[in-house]
Amino acid sequence: MEIDCRELEHRLVPLPAGITFLAVNTMVKHEHSASDYRDRVRECAQAVAGIRRKLPWIESLRDVTPTQFEAAAAGLDDTVKRRAEHVVTENDRVGRFVQAGARGDLQLMGTLLLESHRSLQYDYAVSCAELDFLVDTALEMDGVFGARMTGGGFGGCTVNMLRCDAAAEFTKEIARAYEGEFHVSPRVYECKAASGAGEVKDFGAIPQAGHTGRE
């Protein structure tokens, strides 16, 4: 699902056959996230204010292309520039990932996932040692196309794109490697595309409490 957070719109996009996504939980909680998130919001707002001096029509960083950013970001504080660069390039990666998926270009999809993680790791600076270890380790495993952290960062999960036939071995080996490094057992979840929630039209068809649903 591709989501437009400004327009509050979404569209379903296809995933190529033969791949699966596994989430691996570091078991690390987001202990420092609140203040760090506030810092990122403030830094991105500073970037918008600076870029507007050259591109006065922009409302937010989503309005800036990577090419425009390179020309308009000169003079920004280095940290502010790196935070904004992540947002600008990440928006671009989303579009390219959707296009690559439609073409069935698994290698490019994987590359974009990794680029996303490196941007989160170095530019937005919301990763942690456990997340980076999981990503780096996954990339060495057979059948893995790409990996990145997901969610707010500072802990939480990675998401890994791999061949379906590699999932069982990946699950075993990533757990073994993580336990050896951090002495913690990660949780691995298979992520399956589904229709999601829907609107029920016929309320008479819903079994009531204590009812088996069979006549």
Secondary structure, 3 states (H helix, E strand, C coil): CEEECCCCEEECCCCCCCEEEEEEECCCCCCCHHHHHHHHHHHHHHHHHHHCCCCCCCCCHHHCCHHHHHHHCCCCCHHHHHHHHHHHHHHHHHHHHHHHHHHCCHHHHHHHHHHHHHHHHHHCCCCCHHHHHHHHHHHCCCCEEEEEEECCCCCCEEEEEEEHHHHHHHHHHHHHHHHHHHCCCCEEEEECCCCCCCCCCCHHHCCCCCCCCCC
